[in-house]
Every structure is written in C-alpha cells, then in structure tokens.
Amino acid sequence: MNTHCLRCTRALWHDEPAICRHCETLTSRQLRELPALFQHADQTAALFKTRTLDAGGSGQPAHGSPVRLAVLDLTANGGTVARLQAIEDAWRQALAWDMGADRRRTDIAGVATFLTNNLRWACENYGEIADDLATIARLHSQLSGILTGERPARTFAAYCDQDGCGGQMAITLWTRTATCSECGTRYEGTELKHLRTEFDEPASGGRTAA
C-alpha cells in the first residue's frame, strides 16, 4: 500500500490510496480551466495563420518563432485534445469500457469532462495516474503561458542511475518527482539533483558517485 502521494510525495491519509486530495483537487481545477485556455490558444493560432496568409504565405510557417510553433502544436491535430484522449482511452481500457469515438481537434470540453468525471476513480485505482496528472499539469501550464505570455519552465533530460539503465526523464529545475520510463525507478526531491543530465559529461557506466 502506498504511504506517500505518487504525484507530490505528501504523506497519504488512510482514505487516500495513491493520490492525495490536494493533487486531485488541483488537477480537477486544471481540467475545468482547460477549455477556456484552449479556446484562447486556438484563437491565437487562427490569428497567426491569418497573418501568414495576409502576407502572401501558405499558412504554414517555415521558420516560426518558438511561441508560434508552440501555439500551433498545442491546437493542431495531435495536440492538446489528442494527448488528453490518450489518457481517456487508457482509463476506458482499465475500466473495461468501450472506446469512445475519436474526438475532434477542438473537443476539449468533451475530453476534459470525461477526465473530470472519472478523476476520483483514477486517483484511487489507476496505476499510471501520476504520469497522467503530470501530462494534464504540463498542458495546463503550456496553455496558461500562451494566455499570460509567460514562457514555460525549460525542460532538460536527466538520466536514470540504475545499473545498465540510463533511461531519460524530462524534468525542470522545479520538478519534485520523476519516474524512469525504462526501469520504473522513482526519484524524489534531492535525488533528482544528483542525477547526470544532458549538460554533464557522459558517464563511464554504472552509478554516479554519491
């Protein structure tokens, strides 16, 4: 049985099997805010495309700014809605429910509603919930940054130090927990600060020095 939240590492109460109520409440708020944030980003993407066409372009920027490319990536097919539907599909499979129809690029309200309605179940029963909450938080942060103009925290690769693994984890300077996708090792707090990153010299193999 888990004794600490899989998302934030807070100690769990007896009625919190895997995710603490704080993280559940935070994610629920993020899901409720996603439709409005996405709508703003989609309107921004439409303005970018209109300006490109007005300038005689094709509507597809060949060398767009990082902000512009981020907006188009989040609002395009395969963007925000598709990433959230991947979570929805995984939850449906775990629940032994029929798969829903593929959602339209703009059906952010539909997928956000499904995830909100089933969030409590996932927080209590779904083994990959920490990764899903991280994805939701990341999308919320990216879409919020488009609205506020703030640049998201820079991510970089940290490498698992388990013998023979070396799997990569995308983290920021403020990441509190991370799990290696290759071997499943979970790192928390200061453990992350001692891992080799993409900015370090290649290791000769094995664990890094303590």
C-alpha angles and dihedrals in degrees: 000000000000116000097184133045111268090219107042103009094236114150110266126234118231092263094050107084098181115340125047121237090245092061092042092052092046092051092047089055092048091051092051090051096046098083094057092042091050092048090054091048091048091052089049091051090051090053091051091052093047092051090049091052092045088055090055096259132133096251091253113097112226094197106014126173117263090251092051093047091048092053093049092046093052094048101039129092104287090029131104099331094046092050092050092046089055086061091046092051092050091051091048090052092049090050091048089239126146115267114258123234118275107274123234118252091258099041092110093135093057097051093040090052092050092050093046093050092051099035096103091053092048093048090053103036115016116095097206095047096116091060091047093050089050090053092050091048092049093051091047091051093048094048091045089053090057090054096046099032092236116140115237120247112276115253125213137177122265119188127227111243097208112125111270095003118087093167117170128244123190108225141157130218087266099047109130100189137012135178125210109240091208104053103007096240110157121217124197138187115325092007088077092055091060096053122104112254137195088269094061130083113268112273120240091230138279126048122341118247116273 
